[in-house]
Amino acid sequence: MLRVMLTAERHLQILRLLAERGRLTVVEIATRLGISTATARRDVTEIGAKGLAKRVHGALLPVDFGLGEPHFSRKAEKGVTAKVKLGRAVAALLPEAGPLLSGEDRRGTAAGPAVPLYHKSHFIP
């Protein structure tokens, strides 16, 4: 028995897919949900009009999608493991004493904690 998905159910499913993928085209929505592109296009229009996602030509983007640089707090959350690994690699190369030039206070970055506080070198911001 074929079950017809209600509009609200489709919208919820589309928003879940958008959260997973970061962007969705009308064709992807139609293919994934097994609906026509006309229905997918209407859903995209309705979701965009409700402010639940940003509607662009033929696709949906997350509401917080921006063409500018992401906010620092958002960028700081990404790749923390890699940043800490890089910080440890850098710390291993530091001299035992003397000044170290830094673009910012080392404690403000994910890599900063890899440099022990007891290290004899001092940072020059």
Backbone hydrogen bonds in HBPLUS format (Angstrom, degrees):
<---DONOR---> <-ACCEPTOR-->    atom                        ^
c    i                          cat <-CA-CA->   ^        H-A-AA   ^      H-
h    n   atom  resd res      DA  || num        DHA   H-A  angle D-A-AA Bond
n    s   type  num  typ     dist DA aas  dist angle  dist       angle   num
A0009-GLU N   A0006-LEU O   3.02 MM   3  5.17 118.2  2.42 100.6 116.2     1
A0010-ARG N   A0006-LEU O   2.91 MM   4  6.25 157.8  1.95 157.8 164.8     2
A0011-HIS N   A0007-THR O   2.88 MM   4  6.16 163.5  1.91 156.8 161.2     3
A0012-LEU N   A0008-ALA O   3.03 MM   4  6.20 158.7  2.07 143.0 148.5     4
A0013-GLN N   A0009-GLU O   2.94 MM   4  6.17 158.5  1.99 147.6 153.7     5
A0014-ILE N   A0010-ARG O   2.78 MM   4  6.02 157.7  1.83 155.3 161.9     6
A0015-LEU N   A0011-HIS O   2.91 MM   4  6.14 160.3  1.95 150.8 155.7     7
A0016-ARG N   A0012-LEU O   3.00 MM   4  6.24 148.6  2.10 144.5 153.0     8
A0017-LEU N   A0013-GLN O   2.98 MM   4  6.25 160.5  2.02 149.3 154.3     9
A0018-LEU N   A0014-ILE O   2.86 MM   4  6.09 155.9  1.91 149.2 156.5    10
A0019-ALA N   A0015-LEU O   2.99 MM   4  6.16 152.5  2.07 140.8 147.4    11
A0020-GLU N   A0016-ARG O   3.08 MM   4  6.36 148.0  2.19 144.3 152.7    12
A0021-ARG N   A0017-LEU O   2.87 MM   4  6.03 163.4  1.89 157.2 161.3    13
A0022-GLY N   A0018-LEU O   2.76 MM   4  5.27 154.2  1.82 141.6 148.0    14
A0024-LEU N   A0060-LEU O   3.07 MM  36  5.26 157.3  2.12 147.2 150.6    15
A0060-LEU N   A0024-LEU O   2.71 MM  36  5.26 151.3  1.79 153.7 163.8    16
A0029-ILE N   A0025-THR O   2.99 MM   4  6.30 160.5  2.03 152.6 157.7    17
A0026-VAL N   A0058-GLY O   2.91 MM  32  5.51 152.2  1.99 141.3 139.3    18
A0030-ALA N   A0026-VAL O   2.93 MM   4  6.17 166.4  1.95 153.2 156.6    19
A0031-THR N   A0027-VAL O   2.91 MM   4  6.07 163.3  1.94 151.5 156.0    20
A0032-ARG N   A0028-GLU O   2.86 MM   4  5.94 171.7  1.87 153.8 156.6    21
A0033-LEU N   A0029-ILE O   2.94 MM   4  5.95 161.8  1.98 152.4 157.3    22
A0034-GLY N   A0030-ALA O   2.87 MM   4  5.52 119.6  2.24 134.3 147.0    23
A0035-ILE N   A0030-ALA O   3.01 MM   5  4.75 147.6  2.11 130.9 138.8    24
A0040-ALA N   A0036-SER O   2.98 MM   4  6.27 161.9  2.02 148.9 154.4    25
A0041-ARG N   A0037-THR O   2.81 MM   4  5.92 154.0  1.88 143.1 150.1    26
A0042-ARG N   A0038-ALA O   3.02 MM   4  6.28 154.2  2.09 142.9 149.4    27
A0043-ASP N   A0039-THR O   2.91 MM   4  6.18 159.6  1.95 151.4 157.2    28
A0044-VAL N   A0040-ALA O   2.89 MM   4  6.15 157.9  1.94 150.4 156.3    29
A0045-THR N   A0041-ARG O   2.99 MM   4  6.22 157.6  2.04 146.4 152.2    30
A0046-GLU N   A0042-ARG O   2.90 MM   4  6.16 161.9  1.93 153.4 158.0    31
A0047-ILE N   A0043-ASP O   2.85 MM   4  6.01 167.0  1.87 156.3 159.9    32
A0048-GLY N   A0044-VAL O   2.95 MM   4  6.01 159.0  2.00 145.2 151.4    33
A0049-ALA N   A0045-THR O   2.91 MM   4  6.07 154.8  1.97 145.6 152.9    34
A0050-LYS N   A0046-GLU O   3.03 MM   4  6.25 141.4  2.19 143.7 153.2    35
A0052-LEU N   A0047-ILE O   3.17 MM   5  5.60 150.5  2.26 168.7 162.5    36
A0051-GLY N   A0048-GLY O   3.02 MM   3  5.14 153.5  2.09 103.5 111.8    37
A0054-LYS N   A0061-LEU O   2.76 MM   7  4.98 162.6  1.79 152.0 154.0    38
A0061-LEU N   A0054-LYS O   2.80 MM   7  4.98 152.7  1.88 144.3 153.3    39
A0056-VAL N   A0059-ALA O   3.03 MM   3  5.33 174.4  2.04 143.9 145.7    40
A0059-ALA N   A0056-VAL O   3.01 MM   3  5.33 172.8  2.01 133.7 131.3    41
A0065-PHE N   A0062-PRO O   3.01 MM   3  5.29 161.9  2.05 115.7 118.0    42
A0074-ARG N   A0071-HIS O   2.98 MM   3  5.39 127.7  2.26 109.5 122.9    43
A0075-LYS N   A0071-HIS O   3.12 MM   4  6.50 155.9  2.18 153.1 160.5    44
A0076-ALA N   A0072-PHE O   2.78 MM   4  5.96 154.1  1.85 157.2 165.1    45
A0078-LYS N   A0075-LYS O   3.11 MM   3  5.45 153.2  2.18 108.9 116.8    46
A0083-LYS N   A0079-GLY O   2.94 MM   4  6.18 155.6  2.00 154.6 162.4    47
A0084-VAL N   A0080-VAL O   2.90 MM   4  6.12 159.8  1.94 156.7 161.1    48
A0085-LYS N   A0081-THR O   3.01 MM   4  6.20 158.7  2.05 146.5 152.7    49
A0086-LEU N   A0082-ALA O   2.91 MM   4  6.10 155.9  1.97 145.4 152.0    50
A0087-GLY N   A0083-LYS O   2.83 MM   4  6.05 154.7  1.90 144.6 152.2    51
A0088-ARG N   A0084-VAL O   2.94 MM   4  6.22 153.1  2.01 149.5 155.8    52
A0089-ALA N   A0085-LYS O   3.06 MM   4  6.34 154.4  2.13 143.9 150.9    53
A0090-VAL N   A0086-LEU O   2.89 MM   4  6.17 157.3  1.94 153.0 159.3    54
A0091-ALA N   A0087-GLY O   2.83 MM   4  6.00 160.3  1.87 147.7 153.7    55
A0092-ALA N   A0088-ARG O   3.07 MM   4  6.27 145.8  2.19 142.2 149.9    56
A0093-LEU N   A0090-VAL O   2.87 MM   3  5.23 143.9  2.00 108.5 119.7    57
A0094-LEU N   A0091-ALA O   3.26 MM   3  5.27 157.0  2.32 101.7 108.4    58
A0122-HIS N   A0098-GLY O   3.15 MM  24  6.41 146.5  2.26 131.8 140.2    59
A0100-LEU N   A0122-HIS O   2.78 MM  22  5.90 147.0  1.89 160.7 159.3    60
A0124-ILE N   A0100-LEU O   2.73 MM  24  5.94 150.7  1.82 168.1 166.7    61
A0102-SER N   A0124-ILE O   3.02 MM  22  5.83 162.4  2.05 148.7 143.4    62
A0108-GLY N   A0105-ASP O   3.03 MM   3  5.73 164.7  2.05 123.2 128.1    63
A0109-THR N   A0106-ARG O   3.41 MM   3  5.86 162.7  2.44 116.1 116.1    64
A0114-ALA N   A0111-ALA O   3.05 MM   3  5.75 155.3  2.12 122.1 129.6    65
A0115-VAL N   A0112-GLY O   2.98 MM   3  5.78 164.7  2.00 127.9 132.0    66
A0119-HIS N   A0116-PRO O   3.07 MM   3  5.34 163.3  2.10 109.8 114.3    67
